[in-house]
Amino acid sequence: MLSTVLLRGAARGNAAALLKSVRLTSLNSYSTIVANTQRQAVSKPLALAKQISPIVVRNISVSTPRMASATSSHTRLWTIERIVSAGLLAVIPAAFIAPSQVLDALLAISVVIHTHWGVEAMVVDYMRPSVVGNILPKVSHIALIIMSVATLGGLFYYIKNDVGLANGIKRFWAIKGKDSNQ
């Protein structure tokens, strides 16, 4: 109880300095001291300002702050990410209902970019330079870019030179295992 009163008084007049100067014997004496200090503050604001030392607040950070670019706004990218995510709800069924190279290419681009942004968020969150060093986050990001480009290239190759993405998935789903009844 006394500690909460002291902490509340610390914001008003640095209770720690008051405790050092005057020994408190009870809660009543503390309230008397605070009341007297507040009366002095009204009558002599400069005298009280000299007596009260400011409370020092330190911000403790375990990682270096990552500043956003001063010239760009990330709200546009966030909006594009949401549009692509919502667009997948229309592109996926359309690619299976009316399979074509155009819809397959749109499906491949949408899925790869959506996956890329999701994995990129994980790389940024979990590969912080303060935790793993400066090299590993850069290597991870470069590896992600290479994997995304290779995946998109492979899907385009499959769309152009084989049955297409939607038809390939349909054929994969049609495969029956050895144990299934025929």
C-alpha positions as CSV (number, residue, x, y, z in Angstrom):
1,M,0.0,0.0,0.0
2,L,2.7,2.4,1.0
3,S,4.7,1.5,-2.1
4,T,1.8,2.4,-4.4
5,V,1.4,5.7,-2.6
6,L,5.1,6.4,-3.0
7,L,5.0,5.5,-6.7
8,R,2.1,7.8,-7.3
9,G,3.8,10.6,-5.4
10,A,7.0,10.0,-7.5
11,A,5.3,11.4,-10.5
12,R,4.2,14.5,-8.6
13,G,7.3,15.4,-6.7
14,N,9.9,12.7,-6.8
15,A,8.9,10.8,-3.6
16,A,12.3,9.2,-3.5
17,A,13.9,12.6,-2.9
18,L,11.3,13.4,-0.2
19,L,12.0,10.1,1.5
20,K,15.7,10.8,1.6
21,S,15.2,14.2,3.1
22,V,12.5,13.3,5.6
23,R,12.1,9.9,7.4
24,L,8.6,8.8,7.1
25,T,7.0,7.1,10.2
26,S,3.5,6.7,8.9
27,L,1.3,7.3,5.9
28,N,-0.1,10.4,7.6
29,S,3.3,12.1,7.7
30,Y,3.8,11.3,4.0
31,S,0.4,12.9,3.1
32,T,1.4,16.0,5.2
33,I,4.7,16.3,3.4
34,V,3.0,16.0,0.0
35,A,0.4,18.6,0.9
36,N,3.1,21.0,2.2
37,T,5.1,20.5,-1.0
38,Q,2.1,21.2,-3.1
39,R,1.4,24.4,-1.1
40,Q,5.0,25.5,-1.6
41,A,4.6,24.8,-5.3
42,V,1.7,27.2,-5.5
43,S,3.5,29.9,-3.6
44,K,7.1,29.3,-4.7
45,P,7.2,27.4,-8.0
46,L,10.9,28.1,-8.7
47,A,12.0,26.9,-5.3
48,L,10.1,23.7,-5.7
49,A,11.4,23.2,-9.3
50,K,15.0,23.4,-7.9
51,Q,14.2,20.8,-5.2
52,I,12.6,18.2,-7.5
53,S,14.9,16.1,-9.6
54,P,13.4,14.8,-12.9
55,I,12.5,11.1,-13.2
56,V,14.8,9.4,-15.7
57,V,13.1,7.0,-18.0
58,R,15.3,4.7,-20.1
59,N,14.2,2.9,-23.1
60,I,15.7,-0.6,-23.2
61,S,16.0,-2.1,-26.7
62,V,17.3,-5.5,-27.6
63,S,17.6,-4.8,-31.2
64,T,18.5,-1.8,-33.4
65,P,15.5,0.0,-34.7
66,R,14.8,-0.5,-38.4
67,M,13.8,2.7,-39.9
68,A,11.4,2.8,-42.9
69,S,12.6,4.6,-45.9
70,A,11.9,8.3,-45.7
71,T,10.9,8.5,-49.4
72,S,8.5,5.6,-49.6
73,S,5.2,4.7,-48.0
74,H,4.5,1.1,-47.2
75,T,0.8,1.5,-47.2
76,R,0.7,1.1,-51.0
77,L,2.5,-2.3,-50.7
78,W,0.2,-3.4,-47.9
79,T,-2.8,-2.5,-50.2
80,I,-1.3,-4.5,-53.1
81,E,-0.7,-7.5,-50.8
82,R,-4.4,-7.4,-49.7
83,I,-5.6,-7.1,-53.3
84,V,-3.5,-10.1,-54.3
85,S,-4.8,-12.1,-51.3
86,A,-8.4,-11.3,-52.2
87,G,-7.7,-11.9,-55.9
88,L,-6.6,-15.5,-55.1
89,L,-10.2,-16.2,-54.0
90,A,-11.3,-15.6,-57.6
91,V,-8.2,-16.8,-59.5
92,I,-8.0,-20.3,-58.0
93,P,-11.6,-21.4,-58.9
94,A,-11.4,-19.7,-62.3
95,A,-8.2,-21.5,-63.2
96,F,-9.9,-24.9,-62.4
97,I,-13.2,-24.1,-64.0
98,A,-11.8,-22.7,-67.3
99,P,-8.2,-23.9,-67.5
100,S,-6.0,-21.8,-69.9
101,Q,-2.4,-20.6,-70.1
102,V,-3.5,-17.1,-69.1
103,L,-5.3,-18.2,-66.0
104,D,-2.5,-20.6,-65.2
105,A,0.1,-17.9,-65.5
106,L,-2.1,-15.6,-63.3
107,L,-2.5,-18.3,-60.7
108,A,1.3,-19.0,-60.7
109,I,2.2,-15.3,-60.3
110,S,-0.4,-14.8,-57.6
111,V,0.6,-17.9,-55.6
112,V,4.3,-17.3,-55.9
113,I,4.2,-13.6,-55.0
114,H,1.7,-14.3,-52.1
115,T,4.1,-17.0,-50.7
116,H,7.1,-14.8,-51.3
117,W,5.6,-11.9,-49.2
118,G,4.7,-14.4,-46.4
119,V,8.1,-16.0,-46.2
120,E,9.8,-12.6,-46.5
121,A,7.9,-11.4,-43.5
122,M,9.1,-14.4,-41.5
123,V,12.7,-13.8,-42.7
124,V,12.5,-10.2,-41.6
125,D,11.0,-11.1,-38.2
126,Y,13.2,-14.0,-37.3
127,M,16.5,-13.2,-39.0
128,R,17.2,-10.0,-37.1
129,P,20.7,-8.7,-37.4
130,S,21.0,-8.2,-33.7
131,V,20.3,-11.9,-33.1
132,V,21.9,-13.7,-36.0
133,G,24.5,-11.2,-37.2
134,N,24.6,-9.0,-40.3
135,I,25.3,-11.6,-43.0
136,L,22.7,-14.3,-42.4
137,P,19.7,-12.0,-42.9
138,K,21.1,-10.8,-46.3
139,V,21.9,-14.4,-47.4
140,S,18.4,-15.6,-46.3
141,H,16.7,-12.8,-48.3
142,I,18.8,-13.4,-51.4
143,A,18.0,-17.2,-51.1
144,L,14.3,-16.3,-50.8
145,I,14.5,-14.2,-54.0
146,I,16.3,-16.9,-55.9
147,M,13.8,-19.6,-54.8
148,S,10.8,-17.4,-55.7
149,V,12.2,-16.7,-59.2
150,A,13.1,-20.4,-59.7
151,T,9.7,-21.5,-58.6
152,L,8.0,-19.0,-60.9
153,G,10.2,-20.0,-63.8
154,G,9.5,-23.7,-63.2
155,L,5.8,-23.1,-63.1
156,F,5.9,-21.1,-66.3
157,Y,7.9,-23.9,-68.0
158,Y,5.3,-26.4,-66.8
159,I,2.5,-24.2,-68.1
160,K,4.1,-23.7,-71.5
161,N,5.5,-27.2,-72.2
162,D,3.1,-29.5,-70.3
163,V,-0.6,-29.7,-69.5
164,G,-0.8,-26.6,-67.5
165,L,-1.0,-25.8,-63.8
166,A,-4.7,-26.4,-63.2
167,N,-4.8,-29.6,-65.4
168,G,-1.7,-30.9,-63.7
169,I,-3.2,-30.5,-60.3
170,K,-6.4,-32.2,-61.4
171,R,-4.4,-35.1,-62.8
172,F,-2.5,-35.3,-59.5
173,W,-5.7,-35.5,-57.5
174,A,-7.0,-38.2,-59.8
175,I,-4.1,-40.6,-59.0
176,K,-5.3,-43.5,-56.9
177,G,-3.0,-45.3,-54.5
178,K,-2.3,-49.1,-54.4
179,D,-4.4,-49.6,-51.4
180,S,-7.6,-48.0,-52.7
181,N,-10.4,-50.0,-54.1
182,Q,-10.8,-49.8,-57.8
